[in-house]
Amino acid sequence: MTFRLKPIYATFIAGILTFAYSVMAIGENVPSSESSEEEEIGINISKSGYDKLKRGFDWEKETKRTDYYFDAFDGKSFVLVHLSTPYKLRLKNKEDGLFLQFSHPIQRETITVQGVPLYVRRTKAEQIQCSQSFGEQLISTINRYFANLDIGGAKLLAAAEDFNKVWYANANEISTKVKSVLTNTTAKIVPTQENMKERLTLKCKLAGVKFKLFLEDKRARNNNGDWLHVYGVEAEPRSTYKHEDMLAAAKALGELVANKGLNTADLRSDNPDATEFTLKQLMKK
Protein backbone atom coordinates (compact mmCIF):
# COMPACT_ATOMS: atom_id res chain seq x y z
CA MET A 1 0.00 0.00 0.00
CA THR A 2 1.34 3.41 -0.95
CA PHE A 3 0.87 6.22 1.54
CA ARG A 4 0.69 9.77 0.18
CA LEU A 5 0.39 13.01 2.09
CA LYS A 6 -2.07 15.55 0.83
CA PRO A 7 -0.29 18.74 -0.32
CA ILE A 8 -1.64 20.80 2.58
CA TYR A 9 -0.33 18.31 5.17
CA ALA A 10 3.02 17.98 3.41
CA THR A 11 3.42 21.74 3.50
CA PHE A 12 2.50 21.83 7.18
CA ILE A 13 5.00 19.11 8.13
CA ALA A 14 7.76 20.75 6.08
CA GLY A 15 7.12 23.97 7.97
CA ILE A 16 7.35 22.18 11.31
CA LEU A 17 10.64 20.54 10.33
CA THR A 18 12.07 23.86 9.15
CA PHE A 19 11.09 25.50 12.43
CA ALA A 20 12.61 22.65 14.45
CA TYR A 21 15.86 22.91 12.53
CA SER A 22 15.96 26.66 13.15
CA VAL A 23 15.43 26.19 16.87
CA MET A 24 18.21 23.59 17.00
CA ALA A 25 20.58 25.97 15.19
CA ILE A 26 19.77 28.81 17.58
CA GLY A 27 20.25 26.49 20.56
CA GLU A 28 23.69 25.52 19.35
CA ASN A 29 24.46 29.20 18.65
CA VAL A 30 26.51 28.30 15.61
CA PRO A 31 28.13 31.38 14.06
CA SER A 32 27.68 32.05 10.37
CA SER A 33 30.54 33.40 8.26
CA GLU A 34 30.41 36.57 6.20
CA SER A 35 32.91 37.07 3.40
CA SER A 36 33.54 40.44 1.81
CA GLU A 37 36.07 42.67 0.11
CA GLU A 38 36.52 45.95 1.94
CA GLU A 39 38.12 49.23 0.90
CA GLU A 40 39.12 52.14 3.08
CA ILE A 41 41.02 55.41 2.82
CA GLY A 42 43.43 56.38 5.56
CA ILE A 43 46.02 58.89 6.76
CA ASN A 44 48.61 58.24 9.47
CA ILE A 45 48.74 61.38 11.60
CA SER A 46 50.49 62.68 14.71
CA LYS A 47 48.99 64.21 17.85
CA SER A 48 49.10 67.68 16.27
CA GLY A 49 47.17 66.39 13.26
CA TYR A 50 44.64 64.72 15.53
CA ASP A 51 44.08 67.96 17.46
CA LYS A 52 43.61 69.98 14.25
CA LEU A 53 41.05 67.59 12.83
CA LYS A 54 39.25 67.18 16.14
CA ARG A 55 38.70 70.94 16.20
CA GLY A 56 38.03 71.16 12.47
CA PHE A 57 34.93 68.95 12.20
CA ASP A 58 31.60 68.68 14.02
CA TRP A 59 32.00 65.05 15.09
CA GLU A 60 28.70 63.27 15.67
CA LYS A 61 29.56 60.29 17.87
CA GLU A 62 32.33 58.63 19.88
CA THR A 63 32.80 54.87 19.84
CA LYS A 64 35.19 52.59 21.70
CA ARG A 65 36.51 49.20 20.71
CA THR A 66 39.29 46.81 21.69
CA ASP A 67 40.97 44.62 19.09
CA TYR A 68 42.97 41.52 20.03
CA TYR A 69 45.38 40.16 17.42
CA PHE A 70 46.45 36.53 17.17
CA ASP A 71 49.05 34.58 15.20
CA ALA A 72 50.41 31.06 14.90
CA PHE A 73 53.52 30.58 17.06
CA ASP A 74 55.89 27.78 15.94
CA GLY A 75 58.29 28.12 18.89
CA LYS A 76 60.60 30.54 17.07
CA SER A 77 58.46 33.06 15.20
CA PHE A 78 54.94 34.03 14.20
CA VAL A 79 53.75 32.36 11.01
CA LEU A 80 50.69 34.16 9.61
CA VAL A 81 52.34 37.57 9.38
CA HIS A 82 55.30 36.11 7.46
CA LEU A 83 53.40 34.18 4.80
CA SER A 84 53.86 35.31 1.19
CA THR A 85 50.41 36.82 1.59
CA PRO A 86 50.35 38.02 5.21
CA TYR A 87 47.17 37.31 7.12
CA LYS A 88 45.61 39.24 9.98
CA LEU A 89 43.65 37.33 12.62
CA ARG A 90 41.82 39.37 15.24
CA LEU A 91 38.94 39.51 17.68
CA LYS A 92 36.99 42.77 17.63
CA ASN A 93 35.27 43.56 20.92
CA LYS A 94 32.52 45.89 19.71
CA GLU A 95 29.48 47.36 21.41
CA ASP A 96 27.21 44.87 19.62
CA GLY A 97 29.30 41.74 20.22
CA LEU A 98 32.54 39.88 19.65
CA PHE A 99 33.60 39.37 16.04
CA LEU A 100 36.37 37.07 14.87
CA GLN A 101 37.95 38.22 11.59
CA PHE A 102 40.54 36.69 9.27
CA SER A 103 41.76 38.99 6.48
CA HIS A 104 44.52 39.55 3.97
CA PRO A 105 45.48 42.49 1.71
CA ILE A 106 44.52 42.55 -1.95
CA GLN A 107 45.66 45.97 -3.10
CA ARG A 108 47.14 49.16 -1.67
CA GLU A 109 47.68 52.48 -3.46
CA THR A 110 48.87 55.90 -2.34
CA ILE A 111 47.42 59.27 -3.37
CA THR A 112 49.39 62.37 -2.36
CA VAL A 113 47.54 65.67 -1.90
CA GLN A 114 49.53 68.80 -0.98
CA GLY A 115 52.35 66.60 0.32
CA VAL A 116 50.04 64.45 2.49
CA PRO A 117 49.95 60.75 1.50
CA LEU A 118 46.62 58.94 1.73
CA TYR A 119 46.44 55.17 1.34
CA VAL A 120 43.60 53.35 -0.42
CA ARG A 121 43.55 49.80 0.89
CA ARG A 122 41.51 46.83 -0.28
CA THR A 123 41.28 43.65 1.80
CA LYS A 124 39.46 40.33 1.68
CA ALA A 125 37.89 39.48 5.04
CA GLU A 126 36.02 36.54 6.55
CA GLN A 127 34.11 37.28 9.74
CA ILE A 128 31.86 35.55 12.27
CA GLN A 129 30.15 36.75 15.40
CA CYS A 130 31.23 34.59 18.33
CA SER A 131 28.69 32.71 20.38
CA GLN A 132 28.38 33.91 23.98
CA SER A 133 30.14 30.84 25.39
CA PHE A 134 33.05 30.98 22.94
CA GLY A 135 33.40 34.73 23.37
CA GLU A 136 33.53 34.50 27.15
CA GLN A 137 36.18 31.77 27.00
CA LEU A 138 38.29 33.80 24.58
CA ILE A 139 38.13 37.00 26.64
CA SER A 140 38.91 35.15 29.88
CA THR A 141 42.04 33.48 28.47
CA ILE A 142 43.10 36.64 26.59
CA ASN A 143 42.98 38.69 29.80
CA ARG A 144 45.06 36.07 31.61
CA TYR A 145 47.55 36.04 28.75
CA PHE A 146 48.09 39.80 28.61
CA ALA A 147 48.26 39.98 32.42
CA ASN A 148 51.40 37.83 32.10
CA LEU A 149 52.89 39.50 29.02
CA ASP A 150 55.32 41.71 30.96
CA ILE A 151 56.40 38.72 33.08
CA GLY A 152 56.95 36.48 30.08
CA GLY A 153 58.57 33.06 30.13
CA ALA A 154 56.81 30.06 31.69
CA LYS A 155 53.76 31.98 32.97
CA LEU A 156 53.10 33.50 29.56
CA LEU A 157 53.58 30.17 27.81
CA ALA A 158 51.11 28.54 30.21
CA ALA A 159 48.55 31.27 29.46
CA ALA A 160 49.25 30.81 25.73
CA GLU A 161 48.56 27.09 26.07
CA ASP A 162 45.22 27.83 27.77
CA PHE A 163 44.23 30.15 24.94
CA ASN A 164 45.31 27.62 22.31
CA LYS A 165 43.12 24.94 23.93
CA VAL A 166 40.08 27.24 23.84
CA TRP A 167 40.81 28.09 20.21
CA TYR A 168 40.97 24.49 19.00
CA ALA A 169 38.08 23.31 21.19
CA ASN A 170 35.74 25.70 19.38
CA ALA A 171 36.01 24.81 15.70
CA ASN A 172 34.38 27.33 13.38
CA GLU A 173 34.69 28.66 9.84
CA ILE A 174 37.47 31.09 10.79
CA SER A 175 39.60 28.47 12.57
CA THR A 176 39.14 26.18 9.56
CA LYS A 177 40.38 28.90 7.19
CA VAL A 178 43.34 29.66 9.46
CA LYS A 179 44.27 25.98 9.47
CA SER A 180 44.04 25.84 5.67
CA VAL A 181 46.84 28.43 5.19
CA LEU A 182 49.19 26.94 7.79
CA THR A 183 51.74 24.41 6.61
CA ASN A 184 53.05 23.95 10.15
CA THR A 185 50.38 21.85 11.84
CA THR A 186 52.02 22.06 15.28
CA ALA A 187 52.00 25.87 15.48
CA LYS A 188 49.90 27.22 18.36
CA ILE A 189 47.43 30.09 17.97
CA VAL A 190 48.31 32.74 20.57
CA PRO A 191 47.52 36.43 21.19
CA THR A 192 50.15 38.88 19.96
CA GLN A 193 48.86 42.36 20.78
CA GLU A 194 45.88 44.37 21.99
CA ASN A 195 44.73 47.79 20.81
CA MET A 196 42.23 50.05 22.55
CA LYS A 197 40.54 52.36 20.06
CA GLU A 198 38.56 55.53 20.66
CA ARG A 199 36.95 56.91 17.52
CA LEU A 200 35.11 60.09 16.68
CA THR A 201 32.77 59.55 13.74
CA LEU A 202 30.74 61.54 11.25
CA LYS A 203 28.96 60.96 7.95
CA CYS A 204 30.16 62.77 4.85
CA LYS A 205 30.16 62.56 1.06
CA LEU A 206 33.40 62.38 -0.94
CA ALA A 207 33.39 62.39 -4.76
CA GLY A 208 29.70 61.47 -4.76
CA VAL A 209 30.12 58.47 -2.43
CA LYS A 210 28.73 58.34 1.11
CA PHE A 211 31.40 57.66 3.73
CA LYS A 212 31.73 57.26 7.46
CA LEU A 213 34.77 59.21 8.62
CA PHE A 214 36.72 58.12 11.71
CA LEU A 215 39.24 60.10 13.75
CA GLU A 216 41.10 57.50 15.76
CA ASP A 217 43.12 57.59 18.97
CA LYS A 218 44.54 54.10 19.47
CA ARG A 219 46.46 52.97 22.54
CA ALA A 220 48.92 50.20 21.71
CA ARG A 221 52.36 48.81 22.53
CA ASN A 222 55.44 49.23 20.37
CA ASN A 223 58.20 46.70 19.71
CA ASN A 224 59.75 47.47 23.13
CA GLY A 225 56.50 46.87 24.96
CA ASP A 226 55.95 50.55 25.74
CA TRP A 227 52.40 51.90 25.64
CA LEU A 228 51.78 54.85 23.37
CA HIS A 229 49.05 56.64 21.43
CA VAL A 230 48.70 56.17 17.68
CA TYR A 231 46.50 58.53 15.66
CA GLY A 232 44.85 58.19 12.28
CA VAL A 233 42.02 59.12 9.95
CA GLU A 234 39.97 56.48 8.14
CA ALA A 235 37.08 56.73 5.68
CA GLU A 236 34.88 53.74 4.89
CA PRO A 237 32.31 53.79 2.05
CA ARG A 238 28.65 53.47 2.95
CA SER A 239 27.14 53.50 -0.54
CA THR A 240 27.88 51.78 -3.85
CA TYR A 241 31.08 52.76 -5.64
CA LYS A 242 33.70 51.72 -8.17
CA HIS A 243 37.41 51.55 -7.45
CA GLU A 244 38.09 54.75 -9.37
CA ASP A 245 35.57 56.45 -7.07
CA MET A 246 37.77 55.53 -4.11
CA LEU A 247 40.77 57.21 -5.71
CA ALA A 248 38.72 60.33 -6.39
CA ALA A 249 37.40 60.20 -2.82
CA ALA A 250 40.94 59.96 -1.47
CA LYS A 251 41.86 63.12 -3.37
CA ALA A 252 38.74 64.85 -2.02
CA LEU A 253 39.57 63.78 1.54
CA GLY A 254 43.12 65.08 1.14
CA GLU A 255 41.81 68.45 0.04
CA LEU A 256 39.28 68.48 2.87
CA VAL A 257 41.81 67.85 5.66
CA ALA A 258 44.26 70.30 4.05
CA ASN A 259 41.56 72.96 4.34
CA LYS A 260 41.41 72.16 8.04
CA GLY A 261 45.14 72.89 8.37
CA LEU A 262 46.62 69.40 8.12
CA ASN A 263 50.08 69.42 6.52
CA THR A 264 53.25 67.33 6.32
CA ALA A 265 54.30 68.36 9.86
CA ASP A 266 51.21 66.54 11.18
CA LEU A 267 52.05 63.11 9.78
CA ARG A 268 53.14 59.93 11.57
CA SER A 269 55.80 57.87 9.83
CA ASP A 270 56.08 54.85 12.13
CA ASN A 271 53.47 52.15 12.71
CA PRO A 272 54.08 50.60 16.16
CA ASP A 273 53.91 46.82 16.26
CA ALA A 274 53.99 44.80 19.50
CA THR A 275 54.61 41.40 17.91
CA GLU A 276 58.40 41.68 18.30
CA PHE A 277 58.00 42.34 22.03
CA THR A 278 55.45 39.53 22.43
CA LEU A 279 57.75 37.07 20.64
CA LYS A 280 60.64 38.03 22.94
CA GLN A 281 58.44 37.48 26.00
CA LEU A 282 57.26 34.07 24.78
CA MET A 283 60.88 32.94 24.32
CA LYS A 284 62.09 34.43 27.59
CA LYS A 285 63.95 31.96 29.81
SULGICOR-V844224 format. One record per residue. N is the residue number from 1. SS is DSSP state (hx for helix, st for strand, lp for the rest). PHI is phi in whole degrees, 0 to 359 (* if undefined). NEAR is the number of other C-alpha atoms within 8 Angstrom. Layout:
BEGIN
N;SS;PHI;NEAR  N;SS;PHI;NEAR
END
This chain:
BEGIN
1;lp;*;2  2;lp;263;3  3;lp;255;4  4;lp;236;4  5;lp;277;6  6;lp;294;6  7;hx;308;6  8;hx;294;6  9;hx;287;8  10;hx;298;9  11;hx;296;8  12;hx;297;8  13;hx;295;8  14;hx;300;8  15;hx;296;8  16;hx;298;8  17;hx;296;8  18;hx;298;8  19;hx;297;8  20;hx;298;8  21;hx;298;8  22;hx;297;8  23;hx;297;8  24;hx;300;8  25;hx;295;9  26;hx;294;8  27;hx;299;6  28;hx;283;6  29;lp;56;7  30;lp;282;7  31;lp;286;9  32;lp;254;7  33;st;267;10  34;st;242;7  35;st;245;8  36;st;203;7  37;st;255;8  38;st;239;8  39;st;236;10  40;st;212;11  41;st;249;13  42;st;211;11  43;st;224;11  44;st;272;10  45;st;238;13  46;lp;264;12  47;hx;298;8  48;hx;295;8  49;hx;294;12  50;hx;300;12  51;hx;297;8  52;hx;298;11  53;hx;284;12  54;hx;295;9  55;hx;282;7  56;hx;278;7  57;lp;235;6  58;lp;269;6  59;lp;293;8  60;lp;265;7  61;st;204;7  62;st;242;8  63;st;236;8  64;st;230;10  65;st;203;11  66;st;245;11  67;st;249;12  68;st;245;12  69;st;257;12  70;st;234;12  71;st;207;14  72;st;266;11  73;st;258;12  74;lp;261;11  75;lp;99;6  76;lp;230;7  77;lp;204;7  78;st;267;11  79;lp;266;11  80;hx;301;11  81;hx;289;9  82;hx;253;8  83;lp;291;8  84;lp;302;4  85;lp;250;7  86;lp;293;10  87;st;249;11  88;st;243;13  89;st;243;11  90;st;211;11  91;st;248;11  92;st;259;12  93;st;267;10  94;st;257;10  95;lp;298;6  96;lp;257;4  97;st;139;8  98;st;257;11  99;st;236;12  100;st;264;13  101;st;230;14  102;st;233;13  103;st;220;11  104;st;211;11  105;st;287;12  106;st;248;8  107;st;204;7  108;st;216;9  109;st;231;7  110;st;237;8  111;st;245;11  112;st;252;10  113;st;234;10  114;lp;51;8  115;lp;84;7  116;st;262;10  117;st;278;9  118;st;242;13  119;st;264;12  120;st;242;15  121;st;242;12  122;st;242;12  123;st;228;12  124;st;256;12  125;st;228;12  126;st;249;12  127;st;214;12  128;st;228;13  129;st;267;11  130;lp;288;11  131;lp;294;9  132;hx;300;6  133;hx;297;6  134;hx;298;9  135;hx;299;10  136;hx;295;8  137;hx;295;9  138;hx;299;11  139;hx;299;8  140;hx;299;8  141;hx;286;11  142;hx;296;10  143;hx;299;8  144;hx;295;9  145;hx;297;13  146;hx;289;8  147;hx;292;7  148;lp;253;11  149;lp;297;10  150;lp;291;8  151;lp;285;8  152;lp;72;13  153;hx;65;11  154;hx;299;8  155;hx;294;9  156;hx;291;14  157;hx;296;10  158;hx;294;8  159;hx;294;12  160;hx;296;11  161;hx;295;10  162;hx;298;9  163;hx;296;14  164;hx;299;11  165;hx;295;8  166;hx;297;10  167;hx;300;11  168;hx;280;8  169;hx;279;6  170;lp;238;7  171;lp;297;8  172;lp;206;7  173;hx;294;9  174;hx;289;13  175;hx;297;10  176;hx;294;9  177;hx;291;8  178;hx;299;9  179;hx;299;8  180;hx;291;7  181;hx;262;6  182;lp;265;9  183;lp;273;5  184;lp;269;6  185;lp;282;6  186;lp;263;5  187;lp;296;9  188;st;260;9  189;st;279;11  190;st;222;12  191;st;292;11  192;st;242;12  193;st;197;12  194;st;229;10  195;st;232;11  196;st;257;11  197;st;248;12  198;st;242;11  199;st;233;11  200;st;265;12  201;st;230;13  202;st;203;11  203;st;263;8  204;st;209;8  205;st;236;8  206;st;234;12  207;lp;53;8  208;lp;84;5  209;st;251;13  210;st;283;11  211;st;229;13  212;st;252;12  213;st;259;12  214;st;239;11  215;st;249;14  216;st;249;13  217;st;241;11  218;st;250;11  219;st;258;11  220;st;209;14  221;st;268;15  222;lp;258;12  223;lp;290;11  224;lp;261;8  225;lp;88;10  226;lp;278;7  227;st;279;8  228;st;208;8  229;st;260;8  230;st;235;12  231;st;245;14  232;st;195;13  233;st;239;12  234;st;226;12  235;st;230;11  236;st;243;10  237;st;293;12  238;lp;234;8  239;lp;216;7  240;lp;295;6  241;lp;199;8  242;lp;249;6  243;hx;300;6  244;hx;295;6  245;hx;294;10  246;hx;294;11  247;hx;293;10  248;hx;294;10  249;hx;293;11  250;hx;297;14  251;hx;297;11  252;hx;295;10  253;hx;294;9  254;hx;300;13  255;hx;292;10  256;hx;295;8  257;hx;288;10  258;hx;296;10  259;hx;293;7  260;lp;270;9  261;lp;100;7  262;lp;288;12  263;lp;218;11  264;hx;296;7  265;hx;287;5  266;hx;256;11  267;st;263;12  268;lp;246;9  269;lp;267;5  270;lp;269;4  271;lp;230;6  272;lp;305;9  273;lp;220;8  274;lp;273;14  275;hx;297;9  276;hx;297;9  277;hx;294;11  278;hx;297;12  279;hx;298;12  280;hx;299;8  281;hx;289;13  282;hx;294;10  283;lp;263;10  284;lp;293;8  285;lp;271;4
END
